């Protein structure tokens, strides 16, 4: 399964030690006509941020990856227009 990220937006909520990020994201899975989306609440942490997806959609961590960022999935199942996506953390190619 190949995933193509189609949207990502982060908004900072609060300031100082109380700050967190709301990350809106969307993606499509190659071979599917559905578009999937969700919102995660991310807390700054040692890896960069630990994120919980609203609606029991799972969680992920944003980590440094060389000069960029990477995402480590614990579980990600969010709603599309027609169905929920398969759990992306269980897939070998994301």
Secondary structure, 3 states (H helix, E strand, C coil): CCEEEEEEEEEEECCHHHCEEEEEEEEEECCCCCEEEEEEEEEECCCEEEEEECCCCEEEEEEEECCEEEEEEEEECCEECCCECCCHHHCCCC
